[in-house]
């Protein structure tokens, strides 16, 4: 595993796509309460008709140091002082595996720590800015689910809240900061942040653990910089920046470094300002190319196992006879490259990069009149009308039908991942 991760190419832009966790955001993305996908007022239903039963939140980590500086370009200084944790983000927590045992090794994190940026910080680390963003996200959830709607207890309790993160320091720390903001550092129990081994991770498209996903994604990524329009624009920006062709720089790498600087107020080459929107557009084009032409299968293998887990959480809550019947909140700390295929599968991806601390919520409700179950999805605070659903409050059976196109049980996921045969043309 470790040898695979350290091969040439994975440190740069290929690792950003195939590691599924290494992209950043633009400065204007810091406003977490804006979204181009506004709800349809014709689909809106009075919230008083529904009783909240369960919340599941999938969110991206906060602002971080870049994964790699743009070669041949003025470097920013990423000093350790940029990574200091504010005292109000501290909580009593422990990181474990999914069964409560010792935290697994993290070859991806080990790989980050081999790359020391100018200024002395490691690559891919959550910064003070990022910690503040996740603390504020916690405050946002607190206002909605504790203050405005008294659904969650104001003090953290382990029976009520489940926290899972990818086994990467920035997502673990992001989960910690969110919890601190959500419960204002008040806790009845120690917070357990659950993690999984890299080979079995389902909180991002696992190109290392899923052979089939790698089989049809490797060649697509290799061709992504040669897509019509992308190749020409890339040559132009490399020339403008004075970057040699042999450096193997692409729009994803440029974007990663550029937006990390912007989020922290660090200087960037002036020429990038005129390319800002084009860099964003072409990076999205490269991302989308990974899911064609086998889009359904690629999305299944990217987020299908996560979809299945979330549906299982809903079913267990409705049965109300499991050991976790008191669970009210599931938190999943992940990455932008988790959110993109997740939004694509739900057909609500707006072709804009998910900002730092972007979040999707799945709320389970019951009709106060009929007792029927409904699911409401929101993205960055905006309710979404999911295609295939008859309204923003989506009848559970309709929502399950939408999810069934992509959801994969662990058995089906492992079986498909171990195959090298595509089921789509």
Phi, psi and omega in degrees: 000310183295323178296321180298318184290335185262006177297151178301138180105326181283339177290328184269219189291332178297321178294330179298318180282313188276334172287340173067019185215015195237042178240165187237204186221171176261159187300322182289353180280358185291342176278103187281354184254024175240144179203140180285344181265081181282149180292151176278117183298335179292341181264352186291143177231144180302128182298336181295344179281351187234149178245121182294134181244324188202145177235134172233128183237122173252121186223157178268149176298171180274185182303146186216172171288155180291167180275333180194137178287151176292122182294150178067013182235146178314124181271144171276159179260115181257086184277152179303336179297339178285353185249011184288136182275126175297143183300331181285357176264358183282135173219169176269109185217163177221146178254127183228177168279182186294341181258007179090006178274191182300148177298133179293161171295153181234091180298330178293316178294321176303321181293319177303318188283000171272351185246101180263123182278165174301127184109340173107356179273154173285159176288151171068029183257141176296133181258174177302321176300315180295321178297318178296320179300317181286326174299317179293326174297319175301319177296322177299315178293324179298314181300319184283317191254356176240313185274308182282317175239108183287073182262311180269152173291147180287351178241136181298131171227137186293334179285341184262330188236130177248132182233122177230142181221154166296155186275059181230139186303318185294327179281325176297313179294326177296317177298318179300315181293322177298315179299319179299318179287323182292320185246010178051042177065013177267124183215136176275328183234164169293137178279120175263120176258113187271140180226166182232156175298149185303319183295335185249008184295136177242003181272008167205159176301114191264086182288344178270323183269343181246102186301316185294321178299321178291324183302311183264357177266327180307306182293329179293318179295322180299330182265353189296327180282352179257009179298151178305129182089318181294313183299316181294316179294323180296317180298322181293316183287325176297320179294318181295326180274348181075031182265130180291146183298329185288353182285347178057047178269140177229181185293329179294315179295316179299314181298317183302312181289318184297312185284333174296318176299313183300317182297336183249009177068028180264149186292147175234158174303134184302328183297335182291334183300323180282346181258001191306307182293324180291322177300315179299311182300314184287328175295320176296319178302318180295319179298312183296331181295339179291339185255013176238148359272350183272059191298312184298314182291322178297318178291322176304311184284344179274316185226004183298320179293324177292318175305315182298316179300317181293322176294321177298320178300320179294314182297318179297322179294319181290326179290328174056027180231014181266172180292343182253030184298335181274357182293133180241338186219128172247125178247130179235111182267116189219218194222167176298326180282357166274314184293323184299304178294330177298313178292324178296318180295325177277357179062038177233016178285125185262014180061031172238138183297132176300127182290167171307137179067016173298150184211144173249132175245136171247113179256132173263127180235159169239138176294130179291339182270315187251342184081001179291152183267142178224154176238135176239127181252135173228154177229121183050046173083000180250124178298144183241138171266104184287126175305132185100350177256146182279354178188176177300316169278102189267121175308137187305319181297323176293319180295318178297325178294318177298313183290331185296338178293341184233334184298137178228129173295163181300323179295314180293320180298311181296322179296314180292320182297327182278356177270161173237017181251127179281144177263352178247153178294000000 
